[in-house]
């Protein structure tokens, strides 16, 4: 299964993204998303804030990278290191 981490915002509003191929089950992905999903409305008032989204199976979910469970940290660290500017 392919996952995509996207980062939006910052001082200069840009978008970066990285993809990875993982062998997680649908059940694992659903549980992970339950744990790391972020409340979007809570962060709308933060000026120059960055937002991260995880796209899986065509579904994009706002996520809090501070909540990543230990078994998935390595994958997300690699995704963060590989974030590249998206050309539109």
C-alpha positions, 0 to 999 in steps of 0.5 A: 500500500502506498502512503503519502505525507503532505506538509502545508503552510509555514512562513512561506505557504508551500506544499511538500510531500513524500511517499512510501510503500508499506505493508500495513493492513487496512485494520492497522491503518485505520487504528493508526489514523484514529491515534494520530488524527488531528482536529483541524479547527483547533489549529486554524487560528495559528499563524504561519503554522504547518499542517501535516496530512496523511493520504492513504487509499485516496483518503487524506487525514490531518495528522499530529506527528507527535502522536506517532506510535513507536512501531511507525516512527521510523517510517514517518521519520523517513517520510519527513526526511524525504519531503520535497516541494510539489510543483503545481 
